[in-house]
Amino acid sequence: MPVRSKLAFALASTLSVACYSLHGSEGGGEIDTASRRAPNPNDVALADGYSIDVVAVGLTFPTDVVFDDQQRLHVVEGGYSYGERFTTARLLRFETNETWQTVAEGRNGPWTGAVFHQGNFYVSEGGQLEGGRIVRITPKGERTVVVEGLPGRGDHHTNRPVVGPDGLLYFGQGASTNSGVVGEDSKDFGWLKRFPEQHDIPCQDITLTGKNYETKDALRGTDARVTTGAYMAFGTPTKPDQVVKGSLPCTGSIMRVNSSGGPLELVAWGLRNPFGLAFDAQGVLYATDNGADERGSRPIFGSADVLWRIEPGAWYGWPDFSEGRAVDQDRYAPPGGARPARLLAAHPGKPPKPAAYLAVHASADGVDFSTNPSFGFVGEAFIAIFGDMAPRVGKVISPVGFKVVRVDPKTGVVRDFAVNRSEKEGPASLIESGGLERPIAVRFDPSRTALYVVDFGVLAVSDEGITPRAGTGVVWRIRRTGAR
Amino acid sequence: MTKRPHRSFAFRVVHPALALALVASAFATGCGSERRSEPLVGRFAPKSGAETHGERVFFTFCHQCHPGGEAGLGPAINDKPVPGAAIRLQVREGLGAMPAFEATEIPDRDLDDLIAYLSALREHGG
């Protein structure tokens, strides 16, 4: 390219970065007020040949639905929301007289989901207060711990279990941090002061570059400076070639355990927050994974959410890769900032490529596969897209998510399936409609002909904080009504 | 001494003008709605092998910042009548926060197909 053109382009690029930096964030949670929620199916647009109706309203922080062996609908209320809002976590049964019966309740939220297996419920206690657990709950509400002591006290938690073809319980364990380093953002989440020793745990031995980050002493709230390295507690630096031993349980991983208890087994690692898990009809495991945010000591720009096809034993790249691409390059540098530094001196492997790339900051959460031709789109993964939490995760130009998408894992093509009717994308509270707010889970019913969508409810986000609204959760149901 | 190749006035002007036009269009109000969501405008069906392949290229490299061609981390592209040459330039050179994609990452033929897909998507329901 001629020099003059290069200069012109450089000028254009500089102006573009400046414009982007000055442009305010316009995320879906950046609402001034949230009026009373009145769900209206007419405000939700669906793919041709499908209809939606409301099954339940007035729920508080719901995270999942599950059906028992009598095909009775149950809802999991999480008991915790970002914004440090703690409520009672509950497993509720929807009775025939359209009332809710409490099967079990607890305080170690967020309860991120449940599965019904061989006569019992298996619930993931996310672990914000007591560490993560998988507990067995009988239909009468009796609890037995299957596994506990999971590292769920950080940014992300112990996630919803699924049952594999081998009868084992598989679950995701989110990372404690955004990108491997405990920082001032960890205090913003609320857990740093509760658990100052919390940090990420590798699943296998790793060797660090020794890169450290200096921040204010967020733990003590003074102006003193502290230095923190990767996979270390806040204020603990690292050295080049320092080895951090791997162990189980570990963060940023998928593990499995026998439903009767016993030792944990590692399935995959190097993930960030594998929130949704689902096996396809061929018994292949897939996981949704939330990409990194532009926050904390090591912000990463432009990191996609993804759908992974899980290969047993594979390392998926976090914290040094995003969507299979190394992050120590300019494209992941925050505008006007430095590229993220490499944290691992040696990488355990080459990360696979995603089955699909989803939108940055979308928060791709629950996933389930269509298997019944009566519903359609057999073999495609349906994903609940919770929606962005800008500006806390980074800036967006326009709201991202707040819908249900379908993904063809063979091609990576993503298509909207259920969205709000509006000129612009966004949650119902922003666009002032009765549509979707924040889908967090999708689950086909036992007949596989109806897709249930769990809608977390209103979650407002600003520079000052995160404000969830109790009692605004909804369960929707989508069914096929005609030929496509 | 190597003689510098003659560049026409149009060429000397076009590249910088395209660059500045891209910046302006990136943040300018688009023409019409940016939404191409299937529930709103119907399913997009590629009409050629180029569009089919271009769709896959889009979802591998573009969708994460321009979800479905709508605004997200990056601006909407569905509602911007940007010519193919300008798209090619922006993909190859990057612009501001948008990274450059070299031919080793998106080969020329893939870029041609991507442009065909973006053009078809813009017309679909727009």
Interface residues (C-beta under 8 A of the other chain):
Chain A: M1 P2 R4 S5 A8 F9 L11 A12 S13 T14 L15 S16 V17 C19 Y20 H23 A45 L46 A47 D48 F301 G302 A304 D305 E323 D330 R331 P335 A356 Y357 L358 A359 V360 H361 A362 G394 V396 I397 S398 V400 T411 G412 V413 V414 R415 D416 F417 A418 V419 R421 E423 K424 E425
Chain B: R7 R12 H15 P16 A19 L20 L22 V23 A26 F27 S33 R35 S37 E38 P39 L40 G42 R43 E55 R56 F59 T60 H63 Q64 C65 P67 G68 E70 A71 G72 L73 G74 P75 A76 L89 E93 G94 L95 G96 A97 M98 P99
